[in-house]
């Protein structure tokens, strides 16, 4: 009997993956499918996402506090924050530019989002979804800006020149 890297019996993995797809559809409202490699994916339709580095993601999560925000990691180096769609009044060009400025990327409707899948440790939930609640896209962009600006200020304050100037 063969087991996967996550300890699931390889013969049962299809059943477990299909059960998880059902949870994603029924509880979280994700329209999922499986790709050619068996990973659970969704085409963003009622969901958008913001992809950040792990370091920036940690700062964003700290600023979001207890607000339920679905977040998963990819290869332990990227964090993906699932959000509601931008509203019709959001300036998505400006919001995208703001994200790019801080090293983050938006995923808009039509994008394929690969979700954490049983049997694979490539993507793991850090904060799983709570029902169909997701934060406002523009609000998370604002938190990204705040976190990145605070991080940049900390780096500047820690440089030798800044430390010498404070003596």
Secondary structure by P-SEA (a helix, b strand, c coil): cccccccccccaaaaaaaaaaaaacccccccccccccbbbbbccccccbbbbcaaaaaaaaaaacccbbbbbbccccbbbbbbcccccccaaaaaaaaaaaacbbbbcccbbbbccccccccccccccccccccccaaaaaaaaaaaaaaaaaaaaaacaaaaaaac
